[in-house]
Amino acid sequence: MSRLTVKGTDSYYFPRSQSASSHSQFFIAGGQGQKTDEEEGTFLRKNSELPLSINEACEYDESTEKTNEVERGNWTGKYDFILSLLGYSVGLGNIWRFPYLCYSNGGGAFVIPFVIMMLLAGLPLMFMELAIGQYANLGPAALFERFCPLFQGIGYGMVLISCTVMLYYNMIIAWTLFYTFASWSRKLPWENCEPGWSTAACYSYQAADECAKRNGTYYNKTCVDYETSVSLNLSTIVKTMVKKTPADEYFLHYVLDISRGIEDTGEVKWYLVLCLLLAWIIVFGCLFKGVQTSGKVVYFTALFPYLVLVIMFFRGVTLPGAKEGILWYITPDWSRLAKAQVWGDAAVQIFFALSPAWGGLITLSSYNPFYNNCYKDALIVSISNILTSIFAGFVIFSVIGYLAHELNMDVEHVVDQGAGLAFIVYPEVVARLPIAPLWAFLFFIMLLTLGLDSQFTLLECVTTGILDCFPVLRGKKTIVVLIVSIFGFFGGIIFTTRSGVYWLELFDKYAANFSVLLIAIFECLLISWNYGTQRFINDIENMIGPRNRAWAFFWTIMWKYFTPAALLFILFFNWIEYEPLKSGDYVFPGWANAIGWIIAFQPLVVIVGVLIWKLISLSKGTVKERFIFLLSPRDDWGPAIDPKITSDGIEENGVNGGVVRENFLDNSHINITYTFESSI
């Protein structure tokens, strides 16, 4: 706690808590004394002090803050945070999952449940996490240790989820790197069925078109002349045979060299190991100094995908068949709104698009200046997420319509989602475009930048959790980031084997699903019911300025009732829709799903384990008293000291424009201390 000296007064202690309660008391210097330890009861608490906004010339002991700033770091640019937040929230799912969901759930009508679920679950959780992270200037692990010691495990659970996800997420980035390098050629390697990796089912539609021009029939990767084709009745055989595009075969049998199943591990593919190593080198190079370096990189990685999307949009809408593809995408089917599946898909998509309860939002906002308007940031990113998802649908379905036109098929037979869209459908499309390598390169660079933004935050969440729990390591942040990156690289080696894609699907299904939803529910209930929405809103208003009663009432009912209800709906929907994992026709064995459930419940085991340990380690009081005591914030809970307080106001890299928020305690001639007394 730093000492602040104001002209014309005695010494002030700078605040650690801005929260008020019914147990609060004011003490004026020279007046009423404070309670003794005996009067406090069984559990001794020190006083927390309410911050006084400063509008008078003051002298400030900056030694502590300089140390704090050096140790932890802050965003160094005006737009570093908002671009990092945008890059984290707008990721691969906006490109390869939302368009498919929109198409399969009523077209344009799907936007209605998507927006409603954004208001009920997405935006409230994002705003809540940005606010609490900015208020405390702590990552999730250290934040929950102070905010609610009994549920300190929630912070550890968030870090564990981010740690697990970053292992396989960087493998997807490694795939995009491989395709980016493969695009550096005059002819894309997946344009034709090459003997080295294609099977008998490989069918090149381009080669078939050229063969048809010579009045032949394309069969078994060769052009058969007309007489032989008629004698063997090949035209009928070709119509009924199973066909795989060259892009499909290239991805499965060359890039992945996929095995029969997860039980058949196979050898490590050295080229994927090198791509994974390069992916981790890139991530480390952008994060070795924390937000000071990543905050600059996001100016490119967060904005470049929008440039590529715009270019691809204008190219896509000019292709034949684009109109039909877009109509499939946007034509509303209002009857689908009566189905629970549609609302469930909308809720799941928006929840995982904004990524609350992973710890990333808290981590990013923890490096904000205290007076940053996190409410505005949450609105901007939430709206941007919706608009980006919708716009990406136009881009994707314009080229899918073109592919359907080229293959003479319906759109529903070529549309796909996830990795199938990114590494099979779209590569097949660009192979048919003029200057194909250029379009392939742009597309995969876009995927690369989208993935890197999310990976930055996942790694930052893990390293911030470590550094906040062990502040002595903050001076060696580069070494910590390096060690975590090395761990991430070796932890991802399993995904470079022939069965790697099966392991990736297993982690993707279980690592951030049920546990994330449960953590989000616990977090929302702790803040709204245990800490109190009014108290939390007061904390927010201390950061962003006062708001009207309607605003406070809206967020009160959202956080206390509607958001928890929406989260419970998503959780129950996921439980009801759960099926053992399968990939195409391959059904994962029981032991694989068992491993998946172990991965899924690891964070919950940590939460329960820490809860039990906290209760046991506290020797005084009954179990009920321990619960009540540990549910209360610690004495050091509160806002971190703002490192940019000067005699001229609050300078926060231009974020707040040097505006000082005044309150009724702004009086440099009265020495006032605010104390928060425990309820037990």
GIPESUL-V938056 format. One line per field, one symbol per residue. ss: DSSP state (A for helix, B for strand, O for the rest). phi: phi as a letter, one per 20 degrees, with the letter a starting at -180 (. if undefined). burial: + if it has 9 or more other ideal C-beta (glycine too) atoms within 8 Angstrom, else -. Layout:
ss=???
phi=???
burial=???
This chain:
ss=OOBBBBOOOOBBBOOOOOOOOOOBBBBBOOOOOOOOAAAAOOOOOOOOOOOOOOOOOBBBOOAAAAAAAAAAOOOOOOOAAAAAAAAAAOOAAAAAOAAAAAAAOOAAAAAAAAAAAAAAAAAAAAAAAAAAAAAAOOOAAAAAAAAOAAAOAAAAAAAAAAAAAAAAAAAAAAAAAAAAAAOOOOOOOOOOOOOOOOOOOBOOAAAAAAAAAOOOBBBOOBBBOAAAAAAAOAAAAAAAOOOBOAAAAAAAAAAOOOOOOOOOOOOBOAAAAAAAAAAAAAAAAAAOOOAAAAAAAAAAAAAAAAAAAAAAAAAAOOOOOAAAAAAAAAOOOAAAAAOAAAAAAAAAAAAAAAOOOOOAAAAAAOOOOOOOOAAAAAAAAAAAAAAAAAAAAAAAAAAAAAAAAAAOOOAAAOOOOAAAAAAAAAAAAAOOOOOAAAAAAAAAAAAAAAAAAAAAAAAAAAAAAAAAAOAAAAAAAAAAAAAAAAAAAAAOAAAABOOAAAAAAAAAAAOOOAAAAAAAAAAAAAAAAAAAAAAAAAAAAAAAOOOOAAAAAAAAAAAAAAAAAAAAAAAAAAAAAOOOOBBOOBBOOAAAAAAAAAAAAAAAAAAAAAAAAAAAAOOOOOAAAAAAAAAOOOOOOOOOOOOOBBOOBBOOOOOOOOOOOOOOOOOOOOOBBBBBOOOO
phi=.eecddgncffdeffcbdedbfeecdcegndfeefeffffofeecefdcffdfdcdgbdcfegffffffffdnbfdcfdgffffffffeecfffedcggffffecomffffffffffffecffgfffgfffffffelcfffffffefbgfdgfffffffffffffffefffffffffffffffebfcffdfceeffcedfefcefffffffffemdceblmceefffffffelffffffeffdcfgffffffddfelfefaffdfmefeffffffffffffffffecfdmffeffefffefeeggffffffffffffeefnffffffffdffdffffeefgffffffffffefelfmenfffffffeeffefefffffffffffffffffffffffffffffffffelcfgfedfbcmffffdcffgffffeeflggfffffffffffffffgffgfffffffffffffcgfeffdfgfffffffffffffefgeeefegfffffffffdfccffffffffgfffffedefoffffffffffednfcffffffgfffffecffgffffffffffffefcgfbcmeedffffffffgffffegffffffffgffffffeeenfffffgffffefffefqfffffdecfepddclnfdmmedeebfefbfdceccdcddfec
burial=-++++++-+--++++++++++--+--++-----------+--+---++++++++---+-++--+++-++-++++++---++++++++++++++++++++++++-+++++++-++++++-+++++++++++++++++++++++++++++++++++++++++++++++++++++++++++++-++----++++-++---+--++++++++-+++---++++-+-++---++----+--++-----++++++++++++++-+-++-+----+--++-++++++-+++-+++-++++++++++-+++++--++-+++-+++-+-++-+++-++------++----++++++++++++++++++++++++++++++++++-++++++-+++-+++++++++++++++++++----+--++++-+++++++++++++++--++-++++++++++++++++++++++++++++++----++--+--+++-+++-++--++-++++++++++++++++++++++++++++++++++-++++-++++++++++-------+--++++++-++++++++++-++------++---+-++--++-+++-++++++-++++++--++--+------++++++-+++--+++-++++-----++++-++---+-----+-+---+++++++-+
